[in-house]
């Protein structure tokens, strides 16, 4: 009988990770190795972790996000997989995070600087500063009342210009708006 792979529970403390949604067939026949008080179930392999849960985001002392499948599955409980090398350290003091915007879907998300896709162009921020910028960008995507003070032909182009400045510079939203409105 093959011995179950089980990492130390402490190895997940203060981590950031992006899980990718997978179908239930991926864990069929696997034994639950940890069942949390909040109802999440964990399955460990030598390659990584599967997590079955109805909640993602901030978890105790970690930030774990799920990238959903497209088209998105109907179930409230989602299964995510992450390789062990995709768990990155998290803390409140260091500038660990950068932002990515999807202008087609009008969404913004944060990524960790240790992500191999990070090209060094987006500004790194602390988790607090990252959260503040995310809120501003979501408002720019969701609302249009802010645009009444600008002379523009295409609100989506204006949005893109402002959001890119927020992502790729340390300028404040007020500074960016003021400059564009001159």
C-alpha positions, -999 to +999 in steps of 0.1 A: +000+000+000+013+034-010+019+058+019-002+090+017+017+122+011+010+147+038+028+181+041+031+199+074+000+221+081+024+249+090+037+250+055+005+268+044+006+296+070+010+331+056+008+321+020-006+334-012-018+309-039-039+309-070-057+276-075-072+266-108-106+251-109-108+214-120-136+190-125-147+165-098-132+136-118-097+149-107-103+138-071-125+108-077-113+079-056-089+102-035-091+101+003-098+134+021-066+141+041-078+171+060-114+183+067-115+219+080-139+232+106-153+255+079-162+225+056-133+226+032-117+193+022-081+189+013-064+162-009-026+161-011-004+146-038+033+148-044+025+174-072+003+197-052-030+202-033-066+199-043-091+219-023-129+214-023-146+245-009-174+270-011-152+299+000-120+313-014-100+345-007-088+353+028-084+322+048-072+326+084-037+338+077-035+331+040-048+345+007-060+317-016-079+326-048-096+303-072-094+310-110-127+295-123-131+274-154-147+289-184-176+285-187-179+286-150-193+255-132-227+258-115-218+242-082-212+264-052-185+240-041-155+243-063-124+221-066-091+239-071-056+226-077-023+243-071+012+229-074+034+231-044+057+257-061+027+280-065+024+288-028+042+320-021+051+338+012+027+365+024+030+392+050+017+427+055+050+446+055+066+437+021+057+449-013+047+415-026+018+422-049+011+436-084-022+442-102-035+428-135-065+442-153-087+423-178-103+451-198-126+428-217-141+413-186-138+445-166-120+427-138-088+434-117-069+409-097-036+408-078-007+385-083+025+377-063+059+390-073+072+354-073+048+344-100+069+334-130+047+356-153+057+388-134+076+410-159+087+437-134+066+464-151+036+467-127+044+484-094+047+462-064+027+471-033+019+459+002-014+439+006-030+470+021-020+493-007-030+466-032-065+463-017-069+501-019-059+502-057-082+472-064-112+491-049-104+522-070-101+501-102-133+482-095-151+515-091-136+528-124-149+496-141-183+495-125-193+532-124-194+559-150-204+590-129-167+598-124-163+604-162-187+633-164-158+656-154-137+646-185-138+655-221-135+621-239-147+602-269-146+567-256-151+559-218-135+525-222-103+541-235-104+567-207-108+538-182-079+519-197-056+549-195-064+557-159-063+520-148-029+514-165-015+545-147-027+530-114-011+497-122+022+509-137+029+540-116+029+551-080+007+581-088-026+586-069-059+584-086-064+621-079-031+630-096-040+609-126-074+624-130-061+659-125-035+655-152-060+640-176-085+668-170-061+697-178 
